[in-house]
Amino acid sequence: MTNNQYREKKVLIFGLGLNEGGVGSAKFFASKGAEVLVTDIKDETVLKPSLDKLAKFSSIKYHLGGHLNEDIDWADLIIRNQAIKPDNPYLGYAINKGKEIKTDVEIFLESADPGNIIGITGTKGKSTTSSLIYEVLKAAGKKVLLAGNIGKSVLDSIEYIEDDTLIILEISSFQLESFDSLNVSPKYAVITNIYPDHLNYYSSMDAYVAAKKLIAKYQTTEDFLFINKEDKTINSPDFLSGVKSQIILYSPENLPKNFKSQLPGEHNFSNLAAAFAVSNILEIPQSLTLKALEDFKGVEFRLQLIKEWNGIKIYNNTTATAPEPAIESLKTFPNCILIAGGMNKGLDYKEFAEAIDKYAKSVYFLEGDATDAISHQLSALSQKKVKGQYNNLESLLKDVKELAKGGDVILFSPGATSFNLFQNEFDRGRKFNESVQKIFSD
């Protein structure tokens, strides 16, 4: 990519959003001398956290509170936010106009060699597995970058890429569509698991699974696909049909018998096993790998211990935005005080309700349609565990504090999205931490 490739180019950031993608794209193109216009259906009030991060870029212009065809007509290049659905009418208009439409990942891949990418996808465990692999390679003295859905834009990493840099890239199903559009796959691809998710975006579970499989679509016999041996969706003849790469099955049983981890939950041993398998293929000394894995203390907002107060432990698992990871966390902390609920994204809550029946001591709900779905499926006995529905974390935690006693675990594991009360799951996690520090302070 030449330094002046985007100078004076008219770039439309189509969807600013409240994660880092839109912000990172706007920063990147503004810093390259492009004319940048940002548009979003949300207004200035909702988007304030993102707008604040762009305040120093005085050249960026905004049309917020709705999209306009005139903005699309104006643009030389449109950067599509991954949350924009394929059937968006403005996207359709742009396609009909023959506009150049890319994602931030496509721009990233202009500078990143897929042969140097270790790509990690899956419904859950991506961030933990990506971070584990990063820590191992860093400990081994490799030149390595961690990029993707890790709280910053992929474009923030471009300036640090050199020819021999290994790039650990956490990749969502939406971002894999960008790999597909460029006909490339990472040389090393890891799939952690596949559960029902994002069914408010994909037409069916089959479509969601197909999106995940894109990570291996363009791999060759020289490449590697790491598969969770215990996930029956991935480790199946249907899923693996047509895969040309070398398939590496990983499982916790591959870890040494005396291996110890600081990560809570049996499910994390699959993530550790994935990192162990990748490091073996990269010929990292096993003793070094095991030490790095054993030293790893976890990723923010993923079963994160945030407070111990009068013998009570409080865990933040806000990234559990679907039933399955919330169920795993309940199994990790049986007889806990559970804080759950929120908004549904087309998922079934029967098994989550059964897990609450079996494992939760009591449950406090954040309001939303997922909460309604869970509540309706709780047994009559478990209905008595429900202490109320709330639209305010501080009020909820004050009531939890009244009930909790020494030895209890308070588990914040929603199993749902958060858009009715929070900007996203990370905003929800930060506000939970702030509320805990305030309420459990004396």
FENQUICOR-V759141 format. One record per pair of residues at least 6 apart in sequence whose ideal C-beta (glycine too) atoms are under 8 Angstrom apart, sorted by the first residue. I is the first residue (numbers start at 1). GAP is how many residues later the second one is. Records with the same first field share a line. If there is no record, write none. Layout:
I=GAP, GAP
//
This chain:
1=109, 110
3=29
4=28, 29
5=27
6=23, 26, 27, 28, 71
7=25, 26, 27
8=25, 26, 27
9=20, 25, 26, 67, 68
10=24, 25, 27, 64, 65, 66, 67
11=18, 23, 24, 25, 26, 64, 65, 66, 67, 68
12=25, 26, 27, 59, 60, 62, 63, 65, 66, 67
13=9, 12, 13, 16, 23, 24, 25, 26, 66, 68
14=25, 53, 64, 65, 66, 67, 70, 76, 77, 80
15=7, 24, 25, 65, 66, 68, 69
16=6, 7, 10, 22, 23, 24, 26, 31, 34, 35, 48, 65
17=6, 23, 33, 64, 66
18=24, 28, 29, 31, 32, 405, 406, 409
19=130, 405, 407
20=131, 132, 133, 136
21=60, 61, 83, 132
22=16, 18, 28, 59
23=27, 30, 31, 130
24=80, 128, 129, 130, 131, 132
25=54, 79, 82, 128, 130
26=10, 12, 28, 31, 34
27=26, 27, 30, 126, 128, 129
28=76, 79, 125, 127, 128, 130
29=7, 50
30=6, 24, 27, 29, 30
35=24, 26
36=21, 23, 24, 25
37=23, 24, 25, 26, 34, 37, 38
38=16, 22, 23, 24, 25, 26
39=23, 24, 25, 27, 28, 29, 32
40=7, 24, 25, 27
41=24, 25, 26
42=22, 23
43=21, 22
44=7, 18, 20, 21
46=377
47=17
49=374, 378
51=11
54=6
63=8
67=23
69=21, 24
72=6, 18, 21, 22, 25, 27
73=24
75=19, 24
76=24
77=22, 23, 24, 25
78=16, 21, 22, 23, 24
79=23, 24, 25, 28
80=11, 21, 22, 23
82=21, 22, 23, 90, 92, 93
83=91
84=7
85=6, 116
91=10
94=7
95=6
102=76
103=72, 74, 75
104=49, 50, 51
105=49, 66, 70, 73, 74
106=72, 75, 76
107=48
108=39, 46, 47, 49, 50
109=69, 70, 73, 75
111=47, 50
112=46, 49, 55, 57
113=50
114=65, 70, 71, 72, 73
115=72
116=48, 49, 50, 51, 71
117=50, 51, 52, 69, 70, 71
118=15, 48, 49, 50, 51, 68, 69, 70, 71, 72, 160
119=50, 52, 60, 66, 67, 69, 70, 71, 96
120=6, 9, 10, 13, 28, 48, 49, 50, 51, 69, 70, 72, 154
121=49, 50, 51, 52, 55, 68, 69, 70, 71, 91, 94
122=7, 68, 69, 70, 71, 72, 90, 106
123=69, 70, 71, 72, 74, 199, 201, 202
124=68, 69, 71, 143, 195, 196, 198, 200, 201
125=67, 68, 142, 143, 145, 146, 149
126=22, 23, 44, 45, 46, 66
127=22, 23, 43, 172, 175, 192
128=135, 140, 143, 170, 171, 174
129=61, 63, 142, 145, 146
130=16, 18, 20, 38, 39, 40
131=15, 19, 165, 168
132=139, 140, 142, 143, 160, 161, 164
133=35, 57, 141, 142, 145, 146
134=10, 12, 34
135=157, 158, 160, 161
136=139, 142, 143, 148, 152, 153, 156, 157
137=7, 29, 31, 142, 145, 147
138=6, 154
139=149, 152, 153
140=139, 144, 145, 148, 149, 152
142=24
143=19, 21, 22, 23
144=21, 22, 23, 24
145=12, 15, 16, 20, 21, 22, 23
146=22
147=7, 9, 10, 20, 21, 22, 23
148=6, 20, 21, 22, 23, 24, 27
149=21, 22, 23, 26
150=20
151=149, 275
154=15
157=10
161=6
169=17
171=8, 15, 44
173=25, 29, 35, 38, 39, 41
174=27, 37
176=35, 36, 38, 39
177=34, 37
179=6, 7, 35, 36, 38, 39
180=34, 37
183=35
184=34
185=29, 30, 31, 32, 33, 34, 38
186=29, 33, 37
187=32, 35, 36, 37
188=35, 36, 38, 90, 93, 94
189=26, 27, 30, 34, 35, 36, 37, 56
190=36, 84, 88
191=21, 24, 34, 35, 36, 37, 40, 43
192=36, 39, 78, 79, 82
193=35, 38, 40, 41, 77
194=14, 15, 18, 37, 39, 40
195=127, 128, 129, 130
196=9, 12, 126, 127, 128, 151, 152
197=11, 124, 125, 148, 150
198=10, 147, 148
199=6, 9, 146, 147, 148
200=144, 145, 146
201=144
202=6, 9
209=24, 30
213=26
215=10
216=9, 27, 29
219=6, 24, 25, 26
220=24, 25
221=23, 24, 25
222=23
223=21, 22, 23
224=21, 22, 24, 57
225=18, 20, 21, 22, 23
226=22, 24, 48, 51, 52
227=7, 8, 13, 20, 21, 22, 23
228=6, 7, 22, 23, 42, 46
229=6, 20, 21, 22
230=21, 40
233=6
234=6
235=14
240=7
248=29, 33
250=20, 23, 24, 26, 27
251=19, 22
252=14, 17, 18, 20, 21
253=20
254=19, 22, 23
255=14, 17, 18, 21
256=34
259=13, 31, 34, 35
260=34
261=7, 8, 11, 32, 33, 35
262=32, 33, 34, 35, 36
263=8, 9, 33, 34, 35, 40
264=34, 39, 41, 51, 68, 69
265=38, 63, 64, 66, 67
266=62, 65, 66
267=58, 61, 65
268=35
272=21
275=14, 18
276=13, 14, 17
279=7, 10
280=6, 9
298=6
300=129
301=15, 16, 17, 18, 124, 125, 128
302=15, 17
303=12, 13, 14, 26, 29
304=11, 12, 13
305=8, 9, 10
306=8, 9, 10, 127, 130
307=6, 7, 129, 130, 133
308=6
309=131
310=96
311=94, 95, 96, 97
312=92, 93, 94, 95, 96, 97, 98, 128
313=95, 96, 97
314=95, 96, 98, 122, 126
315=14, 18, 94, 95, 96, 97, 98
316=96, 113, 116, 117, 120
317=8, 9, 12, 94, 95, 96, 97
318=94, 96, 100, 107, 108, 110, 111, 114
319=6, 106, 107, 110
320=6, 9, 93, 94, 95
321=24, 93, 94, 95, 96, 97, 104
322=23, 25, 93, 94
323=24, 25, 26, 28, 29, 92
324=27
325=88, 90
326=14, 26, 29, 87, 88, 89
327=24, 25, 28, 88
329=82, 84
330=6, 8, 25, 26, 28, 29, 30, 81, 83
331=24, 28
333=26, 76, 78
334=24, 25
335=24, 25, 26, 74
336=23, 24, 25, 72, 73, 74, 75
337=23, 24, 25, 26, 27, 63, 66, 67, 71, 72, 73, 74
338=18, 22, 23, 24, 25, 26, 73, 75
339=24, 25, 26, 27, 57, 61, 71, 72, 73, 74, 75
340=12, 16, 23, 24, 25, 26, 31, 34, 73, 74, 75, 76
341=24, 25, 26, 27, 29, 30, 33, 48, 73, 74, 75
342=24, 26, 28, 29, 72, 73, 74, 75, 76, 78, 79, 86
343=25, 26, 27, 73, 74, 75, 76, 77
344=24, 25, 26, 29, 72, 73
345=71, 72
347=23
349=21, 24, 25, 28, 66
350=27
352=22, 63
353=21, 24, 25, 26, 29
354=23
356=7, 18, 22, 26, 29
357=21, 22, 24, 25
360=22, 25
361=24, 47
362=23, 24, 25, 41
363=19, 22, 23, 24
364=22, 23, 24, 26, 32, 35, 36
365=6, 9, 10, 21, 23, 24, 25
366=23, 24, 25, 27, 30, 48, 50, 52, 55
367=22, 23, 24, 53, 54
368=48, 52, 53
370=44, 45, 46, 47
371=18, 45
374=41
375=8, 11
378=7, 8
387=12, 13, 16
388=8, 11
390=6, 9
391=30
393=38, 39, 42
394=41, 44, 45
397=38, 39, 42, 43
398=41
400=10
401=38, 39
404=6
412=20
414=11, 14
417=8
418=6, 7, 9, 10
421=7
422=6, 9
//
